[in-house]
Amino acid sequence: MHLKLNGTVVSAQMATSGSATTVTYDPPGLLPSGSTNQVDLRFKDTANPPVEQVFAWTFVAEAYRSLDAARAIPAAQIDKTRRGFTVRTVKARMDSVFVASSAPYEALLAGTAIDGATGKPYENMADPSAFGPDGLFVEEETINYEDMGGTAGNFLDDRRTPGMPGTDGISDRYALEILTYLELPAGLVTLGVNSDDGFRLLSGTPDPRSALSLLLGDFEGGRGASDTLCSFVVEPAGIYPIRLFYYDGTSTGSVEFFSVMPDGSKVLVNDPNTGGAIKAYRVRAGTAPALPPFLLSASPAPGGVNVSIKPTVDLLIRDTTLALDPASVQVSLNGTPVTATVTKTGGDTLVSFRPSASLPGKTPATVKVSYRDTGANAQTVTQEWRFTTAEATATATGMTAVKINFQNSTSEGFPGYLPDNGLAFADRGNGFSYGWNKDNSANARNRNQTDKALAPDERYDTFNHMQKPGGPWIWEIAVPNGTYEVSIVGGESNNFDQTIRIKAEDVLVVNGVPCTTTERFRDGKAKVKVEDGRLSVSASDSDGAVNCKIAFLEIFAEEISAGLPAKPVAITVTRNGDNLVISWPADAVGFTLESSPSLGGAWTAVGGVTGNSASLPAQAAQQFYRLKK
């Protein structure tokens, strides 16, 4: 018997029981995550002469996350005498509206979520007496919190969440950032988070707050206290920076951080009273270099797909105890240096650029940024990530106007508007290619509102969510390059728990104050420029959008680069004695005036047209007119 794994002869164990022989081989270590592996087996029987049989097959190893040596921190850089975690809490007022998703609560924690009532970042209403001068709470034991110190989850003796209740006396609408360094063994490690509501568990070196940190596990949305297990491979054993981000919406909130032992039991991380508990450290050694500025956010998102072929790239870098030197920033796209705008405001530096030419469609693109801090021993930080562009789709070359109603598949639609049911971008078969960066049909709604004061027609009765978990959600339509006037209406008829802030091509079109029980919709209009063949629409998180919903939009061409007609042509009707004079602008050439007794009837060309007008006798019967080209 001969056994090969991926072309290499291996030593296997054989065990025979009756007429069955079992061949076993346990590879040393782990096969690469998601790898395809081939097995070749050959053997002979005991016949005379012996008959040889040959078999070959492949299998795919399970995909898994891993922490390698590059993500570890040298043990000498950690103060092992100071166990535990540092905790930061940011709380919004109770009447603010946040979708149960990590994105808005991450923005709250970062100070980039804008309060629609003030136009400024939300005031932190966590009880300040719980924190030190640096705004941090020092947790020397375990993460086993409940809003008010009640009991929730797997473990008893819950402690009150730092900063709760807030200065408003309420323990809702808050986010925690928990930072630590975990001493992890080599091999498969399973950590667990019991949460009410959501969380994200990440690891990044040297700073786990970086937008490029590795996601080890998460839960998006609201729930009662429940477990989520996060398994990953550690190679080698060592100390790894960890960030646990947690958020609570309404009602009771709680969070526990634990590990799962080989026997299946659960042990709180850093529990000093349980043997085998994973140790957590909260402070770097005094001889360790200070943490340099870190990449707080990146757009397009690392790993993003269906990105515009001519995107605006925005990088937000945040100072630590060390400040970033703006003059040191260097950026490249696909290995080619680009000129970026670098703007520093307080402790944040925004780096922004847009490619001078469209990128190939359906192709990975690599962004690389490097910068230095201003410390005496300046450190250079280099970060690199990729996104994948969308397919370069042919545009609707003759388009001068289009109207879209956002609805689910049960809606009857609205006359004159094309339906968008939340499907991914594609040719819709109606002369236009449009849709979302990924399937968003599960978030499309039809309220069937009977109160006409709330939903005067079907456009106000249907909508799609723009900030549900699983985003970012971006809607696009293929259009010729040029300038467009975009009108957008956002909101919904049944609820008013939203702040509508919607942008098109990075221009804020709808900048609404929070909706109210009597004003559930917000609208806006703006001119935008399209340079990549796609007009993109999305919720503007950075401008304070909350639970954003889009109902319908209208797009009109102002100036198309290919020299096509500009705005839609308007027909003017005036009376001259017993005649009606129908006319249209002199620069709108090539049109034919047609008439019909009904909108659904046959249309025929109107005679007697001179230039761009026609004088027709008035008549009692109704008649419809249109221009056709």
Backbone torsions as a table, in degrees:
resi	resn	phi	psi	omega
1	MET	NA	133.2	177.5
2	HIS	-129.5	133.1	-179.3
3	LEU	-126.6	132.2	176.3
4	LYS	-122.4	142.6	171.2
5	LEU	-121.7	117.7	-178.7
6	ASN	53.7	41.7	174.4
7	GLY	85.4	-2.8	-178.3
8	THR	-109.6	129.0	177.3
9	VAL	-66.1	131.3	-178.7
10	VAL	-122.2	159.2	-179.5
11	SER	-94.4	113.3	-176.6
12	ALA	-108.0	158.8	175.3
13	GLN	-98.8	140.2	178.5
14	MET	-122.1	139.8	176.7
15	ALA	-137.3	127.4	-177.7
16	THR	-110.2	132.7	176.0
17	SER	-134.7	106.4	-175.5
18	GLY	66.6	-125.4	-179.1
19	SER	-94.4	2.5	-176.8
20	ALA	-106.4	132.1	176.4
21	THR	-116.9	125.7	179.6
22	THR	-103.9	127.2	178.7
23	VAL	-107.1	125.9	-175.3
24	THR	-127.6	134.9	173.0
25	TYR	-140.2	126.2	179.2
26	ASP	-110.9	105.1	-177.6
27	PRO	-61.1	143.0	174.9
28	PRO	-69.0	135.6	-179.4
29	GLY	71.6	-158.2	-176.3
30	LEU	-114.4	143.6	172.9
31	LEU	-70.2	150.5	179.9
32	PRO	-56.0	143.4	-178.9
33	SER	-56.7	126.5	176.3
34	GLY	69.1	13.9	-175.2
35	SER	-77.8	150.1	173.4
36	THR	-95.6	127.8	-173.7
37	ASN	-126.1	145.0	-179.0
38	GLN	-114.0	137.4	176.7
39	VAL	-114.5	131.9	174.2
40	ASP	-121.0	126.3	-178.5
41	LEU	-129.0	130.4	173.7
42	ARG	-137.4	143.7	179.1
43	PHE	-157.4	162.7	178.1
44	LYS	-119.9	149.7	175.5
45	ASP	-90.3	-172.2	-174.9
46	THR	-100.3	13.9	179.2
47	ALA	-67.5	168.1	177.8
48	ASN	-127.7	105.6	2.6
49	PRO	-77.0	157.0	-178.2
50	PRO	-68.8	148.6	177.8
51	VAL	-105.9	126.2	179.9
52	GLU	-95.0	138.4	175.9
53	GLN	-122.2	142.3	-176.0
54	VAL	-127.8	131.4	178.7
55	PHE	-131.8	147.6	176.7
56	ALA	-147.3	138.7	177.3
57	TRP	-156.2	166.5	178.7
58	THR	-123.5	158.0	173.3
59	PHE	-145.2	159.5	-179.1
60	VAL	-112.1	125.6	177.9
61	ALA	-70.5	146.1	178.8
62	GLU	-60.5	138.4	176.4
63	ALA	-73.4	137.5	179.4
64	TYR	-146.5	157.7	175.0
65	ARG	-88.8	152.8	-179.2
66	SER	-143.0	147.6	172.4
67	LEU	-107.9	114.7	-179.2
68	ASP	-103.3	-176.8	-174.3
69	ALA	-60.9	-29.8	-177.9
70	ALA	-66.7	-20.4	-179.2
71	ARG	-95.3	-3.7	-178.4
72	ALA	-84.5	156.5	175.6
73	ILE	-106.7	131.8	176.6
74	PRO	-54.7	134.9	-176.7
75	ALA	-57.6	-29.6	-178.7
76	ALA	-67.7	-17.0	-179.6
77	GLN	-89.1	3.0	-177.4
78	ILE	-115.9	135.6	175.5
79	ASP	-88.4	100.4	-175.4
80	LYS	-77.4	-3.6	176.6
81	THR	-84.2	-8.3	-175.3
82	ARG	-120.8	90.2	-175.8
83	ARG	-82.7	157.9	170.4
84	GLY	117.3	-148.3	-170.5
85	PHE	-140.4	160.6	165.1
86	THR	-112.6	139.7	-174.0
87	VAL	-126.1	132.9	174.3
88	ARG	-122.6	133.8	-177.7
89	THR	-122.1	133.2	172.6
90	VAL	-127.6	128.7	-176.4
91	LYS	-125.7	135.1	174.0
92	ALA	-95.3	164.1	178.2
93	ARG	-67.4	157.3	-171.4
94	MET	-65.3	-32.5	-176.4
95	ASP	-84.9	5.6	172.3
96	SER	-75.6	158.8	-176.5
97	VAL	-118.5	119.2	177.2
98	PHE	-129.0	130.8	173.2
99	VAL	-66.1	143.8	178.6
100	ALA	-73.4	78.6	-176.1
101	SER	-155.5	155.0	-175.9
102	SER	-67.7	-34.9	-172.6
103	ALA	-56.8	-53.0	-178.9
104	PRO	-66.6	-32.9	179.6
105	TYR	-76.4	-30.7	171.6
106	GLU	-63.0	-40.5	178.2
107	ALA	-65.5	-38.5	176.3
108	LEU	-60.3	-45.9	-178.6
109	LEU	-65.6	-37.2	-177.4
110	ALA	-78.6	-13.4	-177.5
111	GLY	81.8	16.0	179.1
112	THR	-103.2	-5.6	175.4
113	ALA	-77.9	128.3	-175.4
114	ILE	-98.6	129.5	176.4
115	ASP	-75.0	115.8	-178.0
116	GLY	-60.6	-24.3	-178.0
117	ALA	-77.6	-25.7	-176.2
118	THR	-117.4	-17.8	-175.1
119	GLY	74.6	10.6	-179.0
120	LYS	-124.6	166.8	174.8
121	PRO	-56.3	148.8	-179.1
122	TYR	-58.9	139.4	172.4
123	GLU	-69.6	134.8	178.2
124	ASN	-79.3	114.4	-177.0
125	MET	-102.0	14.9	171.7
126	ALA	-67.1	145.3	-178.5
127	ASP	-62.5	111.4	-174.7
128	PRO	-66.9	-18.8	-176.9
129	SER	-67.7	-15.1	-178.5
130	ALA	-82.0	-9.9	-169.7
131	PHE	-120.1	158.0	177.9
132	GLY	-80.9	-178.7	-179.8
133	PRO	-59.5	-25.7	179.1
134	ASP	-84.9	3.1	179.8
135	GLY	80.1	12.6	-177.0
136	LEU	-113.8	147.9	172.3
137	PHE	-103.1	130.8	179.8
138	VAL	-93.1	114.9	177.6
139	GLU	-104.4	109.4	-176.4
140	GLU	-89.6	-9.9	-176.4
141	GLU	-111.4	-107.6	-172.7
142	THR	-125.3	166.4	173.3
143	ILE	-95.9	99.2	179.8
144	ASN	-148.0	77.5	-169.9
145	TYR	-112.1	146.4	168.9
146	GLU	-137.6	144.7	-173.2
147	ASP	-39.0	-52.2	-172.8
148	MET	-116.6	16.2	179.1
149	GLY	82.8	16.5	175.5
150	GLY	-77.2	-163.9	-177.7
151	THR	-112.9	129.2	177.2
152	ALA	-154.3	150.8	175.7
153	GLY	84.5	-148.4	-171.9
154	ASN	-89.6	-24.3	-168.7
155	PHE	-117.7	147.9	177.0
156	LEU	-84.5	-179.0	175.3
157	ASP	59.9	41.3	175.5
158	ASP	-61.1	145.1	175.7
159	ARG	-107.3	156.0	-179.0
160	ARG	-64.2	136.7	178.2
161	THR	-60.1	129.5	-179.3
162	PRO	-54.9	128.4	179.1
163	GLY	89.6	-2.4	179.1
164	MET	-107.5	145.5	-7.2
165	PRO	-69.0	162.7	-179.4
166	GLY	-74.2	-179.0	-179.7
167	THR	-66.1	-14.0	175.1
168	ASP	-92.2	4.5	179.3
169	GLY	79.7	8.5	-174.4
170	ILE	-119.4	146.3	-177.8
171	SER	-114.4	54.7	179.0
172	ASP	-136.4	168.4	174.6
173	ARG	59.7	56.8	-179.9
174	TYR	-141.2	163.1	177.6
175	ALA	-133.0	146.3	176.0
176	LEU	-116.5	141.5	168.1
177	GLU	-118.3	116.7	-176.0
178	ILE	-115.0	118.0	-177.3
179	LEU	-114.4	142.1	179.3
180	THR	-163.4	173.1	172.5
181	TYR	-122.3	119.2	-176.9
182	LEU	-100.8	136.4	174.7
183	GLU	-91.1	104.8	-170.0
184	LEU	-109.3	141.3	176.1
185	PRO	-78.3	161.8	175.4
186	ALA	-72.8	153.2	177.9
187	GLY	103.3	-161.4	-177.6
188	LEU	-77.8	124.6	179.2
189	VAL	-120.0	136.7	176.2
190	THR	-121.5	113.1	172.1
191	LEU	-101.5	156.5	-179.5
192	GLY	-135.2	148.2	173.9
193	VAL	-128.0	122.6	171.6
194	ASN	-100.3	120.4	-172.5
195	SER	-140.4	153.1	170.4
196	ASP	-144.1	86.3	28.0
197	ASP	-110.4	-98.8	-167.8
198	GLY	-100.2	171.8	-179.0
199	PHE	-159.0	165.5	168.4
200	ARG	-138.4	135.6	178.3
201	LEU	-116.2	122.8	-172.5
202	LEU	-134.7	159.0	173.2
203	SER	-136.4	133.7	179.3
204	GLY	-153.7	147.5	-177.1
205	THR	-123.6	133.5	2.2
206	PRO	-84.4	-9.5	-173.4
207	ASP	-124.7	115.2	-178.2
208	PRO	-70.5	-3.9	175.8
209	ARG	-79.6	-6.7	-177.9
210	SER	-64.5	145.7	177.1
211	ALA	-65.7	-14.1	180.0
212	LEU	-98.2	10.0	178.4
213	SER	-63.2	151.5	-179.0
214	LEU	-80.2	125.6	176.8
215	LEU	-79.2	117.9	179.9
216	LEU	-91.5	-23.6	179.3
217	GLY	174.4	160.0	179.8
218	ASP	-163.3	166.3	166.3
219	PHE	-138.9	126.9	-180.0
220	GLU	-107.5	131.1	176.2
221	GLY	116.0	-172.3	179.1
222	GLY	-100.1	147.7	176.4
223	ARG	-165.2	163.3	167.8
224	GLY	-75.9	172.4	-175.9
225	ALA	-56.7	113.2	-175.8
226	SER	-146.2	156.8	-178.8
227	ASP	-87.5	145.1	162.1
228	THR	-131.9	125.2	-179.9
229	LEU	-96.5	139.9	-176.6
230	CYS	-124.8	103.3	-178.6
231	SER	-102.8	139.7	179.1
232	PHE	-156.9	167.8	-177.5
233	VAL	-105.6	133.1	177.9
234	VAL	-109.2	125.5	178.2
235	GLU	-153.9	104.7	10.2
236	PRO	-97.3	179.8	171.3
237	ALA	-60.4	146.1	-179.2
238	GLY	172.5	-166.6	-179.1
239	ILE	-109.4	127.2	-172.6
240	TYR	-126.1	133.8	176.4
241	PRO	-68.4	136.3	-176.7
242	ILE	-133.0	140.2	173.3
243	ARG	-125.3	123.5	173.1
244	LEU	-108.1	114.0	177.1
245	PHE	-103.9	130.7	-176.4
246	TYR	-136.4	144.2	176.0
247	TYR	-137.4	149.4	177.1
248	ASP	-127.6	130.8	179.4
249	GLY	-88.3	-88.5	-179.9
250	THR	-125.3	168.5	-179.4
251	SER	64.8	-159.1	-174.2
252	THR	-66.6	142.0	175.6
253	GLY	-128.0	142.8	178.8
254	SER	-157.9	156.0	177.9
255	VAL	-152.4	136.3	174.4
256	GLU	-129.4	146.2	179.7
257	PHE	-125.9	116.9	-172.9
258	PHE	-142.0	171.7	172.6
259	SER	-120.5	159.1	178.7
260	VAL	-107.2	121.7	-177.8
261	MET	-77.3	165.3	179.2
262	PRO	-55.4	-29.7	180.0
263	ASP	-85.9	4.4	178.1
264	GLY	91.7	-6.3	179.5
265	SER	-74.2	156.4	-179.0
266	LYS	-107.6	133.8	-178.0
267	VAL	-132.0	130.3	177.8
268	LEU	-62.2	135.2	176.2
269	VAL	-60.7	133.0	178.5
270	ASN	72.7	18.9	177.7
271	ASP	-68.8	114.0	-176.7
272	PRO	-73.9	-12.1	-175.1
273	ASN	-101.6	4.6	-177.9
274	THR	-126.2	121.6	178.2
275	GLY	-63.9	141.1	179.2
276	GLY	85.4	-3.5	178.4
277	ALA	-65.2	139.2	177.6
278	ILE	-65.6	132.8	-178.1
279	LYS	-85.7	141.1	178.3
280	ALA	-121.8	138.4	178.2
281	TYR	-123.3	144.7	-172.3
282	ARG	-112.4	-6.9	-173.0
283	VAL	-134.0	136.5	171.3
284	ARG	-76.4	153.1	179.7
285	ALA	-65.9	153.0	-177.9
286	GLY	-62.1	-23.7	-179.9
287	THR	-85.9	-8.8	-178.7
288	ALA	-74.5	145.1	177.1
289	PRO	-64.8	145.8	177.7
290	ALA	-64.4	149.3	179.3
291	LEU	-66.3	132.3	179.2
292	PRO	-80.1	170.7	174.5
293	PRO	-53.2	148.5	-175.7
294	PHE	-125.4	157.9	179.4
295	LEU	-78.7	104.4	-176.6
296	LEU	-74.6	-39.9	-179.7
297	SER	-153.9	156.6	179.0
298	ALA	-143.3	136.2	176.3
299	SER	-137.6	126.4	1.8
300	PRO	-61.3	151.7	-175.9
301	ALA	-65.3	143.5	173.6
302	PRO	-54.4	128.8	-177.3
303	GLY	80.9	3.1	-178.8
304	GLY	-63.9	151.7	179.2
305	VAL	-126.5	164.0	-179.1
306	ASN	56.3	37.9	178.8
307	VAL	-80.8	145.6	177.6
308	SER	-51.0	146.0	179.9
309	ILE	-76.1	-7.4	173.0
310	LYS	-138.1	70.1	-171.9
311	PRO	-81.9	158.1	165.1
312	THR	-88.3	124.0	-178.8
313	VAL	-101.2	120.2	-179.7
314	ASP	-120.8	128.4	177.6
315	LEU	-123.4	127.4	178.5
316	LEU	-112.2	116.9	-177.5
317	ILE	-110.9	129.9	-175.3
318	ARG	-110.1	135.5	175.8
319	ASP	-67.1	153.4	169.4
320	THR	-109.2	-136.7	169.4
321	THR	-71.4	-13.4	175.6
322	LEU	-106.1	142.8	-179.3
323	ALA	-98.6	147.5	176.6
324	LEU	-77.5	141.8	174.0
325	ASP	-91.7	106.0	-176.4
326	PRO	-57.3	-32.0	-177.7
327	ALA	-70.4	-13.9	-177.3
328	SER	-89.3	-7.7	-172.7
329	VAL	-69.4	128.4	174.6
330	GLN	-131.3	136.8	-176.3
331	VAL	-132.2	143.1	173.8
332	SER	-136.2	153.5	175.9
333	LEU	-125.7	119.0	-177.5
334	ASN	54.1	38.7	175.7
335	GLY	84.9	-5.4	-179.5
336	THR	-103.8	125.1	178.6
337	PRO	-59.2	142.6	178.1
338	VAL	-126.1	155.4	176.1
339	THR	-91.1	119.5	-177.1
340	ALA	-115.1	153.1	172.3
341	THR	-86.5	125.9	-178.5
342	VAL	-116.1	116.8	-177.2
343	THR	-125.9	120.3	179.5
344	LYS	-105.9	126.9	178.1
345	THR	-129.2	109.6	-176.4
346	GLY	62.6	-126.1	-179.8
347	GLY	-94.6	8.2	-179.2
348	ASP	-114.1	139.6	176.9
349	THR	-121.8	121.4	177.8
350	LEU	-98.7	123.2	177.1
351	VAL	-112.1	123.3	-172.4
352	SER	-139.1	140.4	173.1
353	PHE	-157.1	163.8	175.0
354	ARG	-135.6	132.5	-177.8
355	PRO	-56.9	143.9	179.3
356	SER	-73.2	-21.7	178.2
357	ALA	-134.0	155.4	-179.8
358	SER	-64.4	144.2	175.9
359	LEU	-82.8	156.8	174.8
360	PRO	-61.3	146.0	178.6
361	GLY	-76.0	152.7	176.9
362	LYS	54.6	42.5	-174.3
363	THR	-134.9	137.6	175.2
364	PRO	-65.7	143.2	175.4
365	ALA	-127.5	141.0	-176.2
366	THR	-115.0	125.7	175.3
367	VAL	-106.4	135.2	178.5
368	LYS	-132.0	131.3	178.2
369	VAL	-130.9	140.2	174.3
370	SER	-134.6	149.9	-179.5
371	TYR	-160.2	165.5	177.8
372	ARG	-123.0	158.5	171.6
373	ASP	-92.3	176.3	-176.8
374	THR	-101.7	14.3	-178.9
375	GLY	-69.0	167.6	-180.0
376	ALA	-60.6	-38.4	175.3
377	ASN	-110.7	71.6	-171.5
378	ALA	-55.6	133.3	176.6
379	GLN	-101.6	139.8	175.6
380	THR	-99.1	127.1	179.5
381	VAL	-110.2	131.2	176.6
382	THR	-123.7	127.1	-179.4
383	GLN	-127.4	143.3	-177.2
384	GLU	-144.4	139.2	177.4
385	TRP	-155.5	171.9	-174.8
386	ARG	-129.5	154.1	167.1
387	PHE	-138.6	166.9	-177.8
388	THR	-121.2	130.4	-177.5
389	THR	-75.8	160.4	176.3
390	ALA	-78.9	167.3	176.7
391	GLU	-65.9	134.8	177.0
392	ALA	-77.6	100.9	-173.0
393	THR	-99.3	142.7	177.4
394	ALA	-60.0	141.6	-177.9
395	THR	-91.6	164.7	174.7
396	ALA	-77.9	93.1	-166.5
397	THR	-65.8	-25.3	-178.3
398	GLY	-99.7	14.0	-172.0
399	MET	-71.3	128.6	169.5
400	THR	-118.6	-20.6	178.5
401	ALA	-158.7	145.7	173.6
402	VAL	-152.1	145.4	179.0
403	LYS	-127.1	133.7	-175.4
404	ILE	-124.0	131.5	172.4
405	ASN	-108.6	126.9	-179.6
406	PHE	-90.6	121.6	-169.2
407	GLN	-155.3	168.9	171.9
408	ASN	-96.7	-178.4	-172.1
409	SER	-72.1	-11.6	-179.2
410	THR	-90.0	-9.3	-176.3
411	SER	-75.0	144.4	176.1
412	GLU	-80.6	-4.8	179.0
413	GLY	78.6	-173.2	-179.0
414	PHE	-138.2	135.4	-175.7
415	PRO	-56.3	135.0	177.8
416	GLY	87.6	-6.4	-178.8
417	TYR	-114.6	136.7	174.4
418	LEU	-81.1	142.8	-178.0
419	PRO	-83.6	142.4	167.4
420	ASP	-122.4	115.6	-176.0
421	ASN	-99.0	14.5	177.3
422	GLY	89.8	8.7	-177.8
423	LEU	-76.3	160.2	178.0
424	ALA	-65.8	155.1	-176.9
425	PHE	-52.2	131.1	178.8
426	ALA	-169.3	169.5	172.1
427	ASP	-69.9	117.7	-174.9
428	ARG	-83.2	-4.6	178.3
429	GLY	77.2	11.1	179.5
430	ASN	-119.6	20.4	-179.1
431	GLY	95.7	-3.4	-177.8
432	PHE	-133.4	149.9	170.6
433	SER	-112.1	120.9	-179.8
434	TYR	-158.6	171.2	179.1
435	GLY	146.3	-168.3	-173.1
436	TRP	-98.3	162.4	178.9
437	ASN	-66.7	-16.2	170.3
438	LYS	-159.7	167.4	-174.0
439	ASP	-58.6	118.6	179.7
440	ASN	-118.1	19.4	-175.1
441	SER	-66.4	-27.2	-179.7
442	ALA	-66.7	-19.5	-178.0
443	ASN	-101.6	3.5	177.5
444	ALA	-79.5	145.4	-174.2
445	ARG	-135.0	151.2	170.1
446	ASN	-134.6	107.8	-171.3
447	ARG	-79.1	-20.5	-176.7
448	ASN	53.7	44.5	-179.5
449	GLN	-72.0	129.1	-179.2
450	THR	-94.0	-15.2	179.9
451	ASP	-82.1	106.5	-176.7
452	LYS	-66.5	-18.7	175.7
453	ALA	-69.2	-27.2	179.2
454	LEU	-93.4	-34.4	179.8
455	ALA	-136.6	86.7	-176.3
456	PRO	-63.3	-26.2	174.9
457	ASP	-153.8	-178.9	-172.2
458	GLU	-63.3	-26.2	178.8
459	ARG	-61.3	-32.8	-178.5
460	TYR	-91.5	-3.5	-178.4
461	ASP	-98.0	-12.4	-176.9
462	THR	-124.9	157.5	179.0
463	PHE	-170.3	173.9	170.4
464	ASN	-134.3	145.8	178.5
465	HIS	-75.0	145.7	179.5
466	MET	-117.1	-2.8	-177.0
467	GLN	-135.1	22.7	177.4
468	LYS	-68.6	158.9	176.1
469	PRO	-54.6	150.1	-178.8
470	GLY	98.4	-3.8	-178.5
471	GLY	-74.2	-169.4	9.8
472	PRO	-72.8	148.4	179.0
473	TRP	-105.7	120.0	-177.7
474	ILE	-127.6	128.0	177.6
475	TRP	-102.9	138.5	-178.7
476	GLU	-138.0	153.3	173.1
477	ILE	-135.5	136.9	178.8
478	ALA	-77.2	123.4	179.9
479	VAL	-140.3	159.3	173.3
480	PRO	-64.5	149.5	175.4
481	ASN	-59.9	139.7	-178.8
482	GLY	160.7	-165.8	-179.3
483	THR	-108.7	136.0	-175.2
484	TYR	-131.6	147.8	169.9
485	GLU	-98.0	120.8	-175.2
486	VAL	-115.3	125.1	174.3
487	SER	-113.8	131.2	-176.6
488	ILE	-132.2	138.5	172.3
489	VAL	-119.4	127.6	179.7
490	GLY	-125.4	155.9	-179.8
491	GLY	128.9	-169.1	175.9
492	GLU	-157.0	161.6	-171.5
493	SER	-81.6	-27.3	-172.3
494	ASN	-89.0	-24.7	-174.1
495	ASN	-135.6	163.1	177.9
496	PHE	-132.5	27.1	-178.6
497	ASP	-87.8	50.3	-175.0
498	GLN	-146.1	149.2	168.8
499	THR	-119.0	114.6	-171.8
500	ILE	-90.7	109.8	174.1
501	ARG	-132.0	106.5	-174.3
502	ILE	-125.0	135.8	178.9
503	LYS	-117.9	152.1	173.0
504	ALA	-126.7	126.0	-177.9
505	GLU	50.9	43.1	178.2
506	ASP	65.9	12.2	173.7
507	VAL	-103.3	127.1	179.9
508	LEU	-72.2	110.9	-177.2
509	VAL	-92.1	-47.3	178.6
510	VAL	-112.1	119.6	-179.4
511	ASN	-125.7	65.9	-172.4
512	GLY	-85.3	148.4	169.6
513	VAL	-72.8	162.3	-179.6
514	PRO	-52.0	138.8	179.9
515	CYS	-66.7	158.5	179.6
516	THR	-127.8	175.6	-178.6
517	THR	-63.8	-24.9	179.4
518	THR	-103.2	-14.2	-179.7
519	GLU	-129.6	90.3	-171.5
520	ARG	-99.6	-1.3	179.7
521	PHE	-126.9	149.5	173.4
522	ARG	-131.7	146.1	-179.1
523	ASP	-136.5	167.5	178.7
524	GLY	-166.7	166.5	-178.5
525	LYS	-144.1	140.2	178.9
526	ALA	-158.2	158.3	174.2
527	LYS	-96.3	134.7	-178.9
528	VAL	-131.7	156.8	-179.8
529	LYS	-113.6	130.1	179.1
530	VAL	-107.4	126.8	-178.5
531	GLU	-123.0	-3.6	-177.1
532	ASP	-123.0	15.2	177.8
533	GLY	80.5	4.2	177.9
534	ARG	-138.8	132.4	173.6
535	LEU	-95.6	119.0	-173.1
536	SER	-106.1	138.7	-179.1
537	VAL	-129.8	133.6	179.5
538	SER	-155.9	162.3	172.5
539	ALA	-67.7	143.4	-179.1
540	SER	-98.5	87.7	179.9
541	ASP	-57.6	-41.3	-175.6
542	SER	-68.1	-18.4	178.4
543	ASP	-98.0	8.0	174.5
544	GLY	94.2	20.6	175.7
545	ALA	-61.5	138.5	178.9
546	VAL	-135.3	124.5	178.6
547	ASN	49.3	46.6	-170.6
548	CYS	-71.9	139.1	-177.6
549	LYS	-136.1	137.9	179.2
550	ILE	-110.8	130.6	-177.6
551	ALA	-97.9	-56.3	178.0
552	PHE	-158.1	163.2	178.0
553	LEU	-145.8	160.4	176.8
554	GLU	-133.9	135.5	-178.3
555	ILE	-124.3	126.3	178.1
556	PHE	-123.4	135.9	178.7
557	ALA	-76.3	127.0	174.2
558	GLU	-93.5	-48.1	-178.5
559	GLU	-153.2	116.6	-178.2
560	ILE	-102.2	132.2	-172.9
561	SER	-58.6	-30.9	-177.4
562	ALA	-78.6	1.7	177.6
563	GLY	81.2	21.2	178.3
564	LEU	-75.6	169.4	-179.7
565	PRO	-54.0	147.0	-176.5
566	ALA	-82.6	-109.2	-173.8
567	LYS	-72.8	161.4	174.3
568	PRO	-60.4	144.3	-175.4
569	VAL	-81.7	130.7	-179.7
570	ALA	-99.8	137.8	175.6
571	ILE	-95.3	133.0	177.2
572	THR	-111.0	132.3	179.5
573	VAL	-119.5	123.3	176.8
574	THR	-130.6	161.8	-179.9
575	ARG	-106.4	136.1	176.9
576	ASN	-132.1	93.1	-175.1
577	GLY	65.5	-124.0	179.1
578	ASP	-91.8	8.6	-179.0
579	ASN	-113.4	153.3	170.6
580	LEU	-104.7	131.4	178.3
581	VAL	-105.4	117.7	178.9
582	ILE	-106.0	125.1	-177.3
583	SER	-141.8	165.4	177.0
584	TRP	-148.5	163.8	-171.5
585	PRO	-54.6	145.1	-177.0
586	ALA	-66.1	-26.9	-177.8
587	ASP	-85.0	-1.6	176.5
588	ALA	-92.8	90.5	-173.8
589	VAL	-100.9	158.5	174.7
590	GLY	86.7	10.6	-178.9
591	PHE	-96.4	150.3	174.3
592	THR	-114.1	129.2	176.4
593	LEU	-82.1	126.0	-179.8
594	GLU	-125.0	156.8	178.6
595	SER	-134.8	159.3	178.1
596	SER	-158.0	144.5	177.9
597	PRO	-70.7	-15.4	178.5
598	SER	-150.8	156.9	-178.2
599	LEU	-63.6	-29.6	-179.4
600	GLY	-95.1	2.5	-177.5
601	GLY	-86.6	-172.3	179.7
602	ALA	-79.7	139.4	180.0
603	TRP	-103.0	136.2	179.8
604	THR	-130.0	151.2	-179.9
605	ALA	-68.5	141.1	179.6
606	VAL	-89.2	131.5	178.2
607	GLY	-84.2	169.3	175.8
608	GLY	76.1	20.4	179.0
609	VAL	-79.8	126.5	176.6
610	THR	-120.0	118.8	-175.7
611	GLY	62.4	-120.8	179.8
612	ASN	-117.0	40.2	176.6
613	SER	-153.8	159.7	177.0
614	ALA	-143.6	136.8	177.4
615	SER	-106.4	117.8	-172.4
616	LEU	-124.7	141.8	179.0
617	PRO	-65.7	136.5	176.4
618	ALA	-67.4	145.2	179.8
619	GLN	-143.2	159.4	-175.7
620	ALA	-72.6	-36.2	-176.8
621	ALA	-70.5	144.8	179.1
622	GLN	-68.5	149.4	179.3
623	GLN	-147.1	137.9	178.8
624	PHE	-107.7	145.8	-179.6
625	TYR	-130.2	149.0	176.8
626	ARG	-150.6	159.8	172.7
627	LEU	-104.7	134.6	-179.0
628	LYS	-128.6	140.9	178.9
629	LYS	-132.2	NA	NA
